[in-house]
Amino acid sequence: MNKDSESNDHICKNGKRKDVLLVTDSTTGEVMCSSCGEVVSQNMAELGPESSAQSGEDYMSKSRTGRKSTLAFNDKGLSTVIQQSDKDATGKNLSGEMKRTFYRLRMWDKNSKAMPGHRNMQKAFTLLEGLKAKLSLPDVAVEQTAYIYRKTLAKKIGRGRSIPVILSACVYAACRFTNTPRTIQDIANATNLRRTSIHRIYRMLVKDLDLTLETYNPVSFITRITTDVGASEKTKRDAIKFLIKAEELMITSGKNPVAMAATVVYLAAILNGEKVSQTQVSKAADISSVTIRNLCKKLKDAKIASLSNPKLAKA
């Protein structure tokens, strides 16, 4: 029993004060007055967190609703499972009429799960589970991917096209929508598909589904690049400072966010005297060294950092 000191409109019979102490019984779902014992409200909904059950017995005793509903399953996590044995809850055999009824129910349930749309989503969402583990995608990106893929099926955009390619394009669109730092090359490497094929389907989805997607924030890629090249935390902070100055001067507009992040990481590493080459940064960011050199010139012309430093001037 939990005490609740919030005020309400209840007037206690044993006192003249309007604000009284109420007691909430979570077992019976009743709220009662601590002074006169009057039940103020009853049949309250349980607002606490769902119990996580591991075994079957714990599931029957603790769980209230089962697993959560999600778009990343073909049945949205609300599947039906009809037991094969013709017995009731007490273990008694069913009558002949009930056996025939449940046989028809099992057949209808099996046929409904074997529809073409369900088979398509079952294969696609199985691939999505693998991509979630390979790319370390958050749950919000997975849900957005499933939502976009369902829209493609509803508008019949993916008819006649490969399921992995369409799913990869949906993953990239969801990452752009949720600002999850995953490039189209990362997705292509995880799915063993061509980058051009994914990008072609992605442009088609943006056009047909009327998606409004913003560009990535380059700051999201700095942590990954500094970790790959083994840079220090100070280099990471200096790179973020350089990038903020570049955004204020509108230098990052129209530029590849990964290339901008790699360039400021390289400049910050040189400024801090770390042995990081352009080749290491370009491999970590999966871009060319020429791109880094060209962006270094633009940052030097804009005087983002004190490039009069001999180390940066040499770079």
ABEGO torsion letter per residue (X at the ends): XBBBABBBABBBAABABABBBBBBBAAAGBBBBAAAGBBABBGBBBABBBBBBABAAAAAAABAAEBBBBAABAAGGABBBBBABBBBAAGBBBBAAAAAAAAAAAAAAAAAAABAAAAAAAAAAAAAAAAAAAAGBBAAAAAAAAAAAAAAAAAGAABGBBAAAAAAAAAAAAAAAAGBBBBAAAAAAAAGBBAAAAAAAAAAAAAAAGBBBBBBBAAAAAAAAAAAAGBBAAAAAAAAAAAAAAAAAGAABGBBAAAAAAAAAAAAAAAAGBBBBAAAAAAAAGBBAAAAAAAAAAAAAAGABBAABAAAAAX
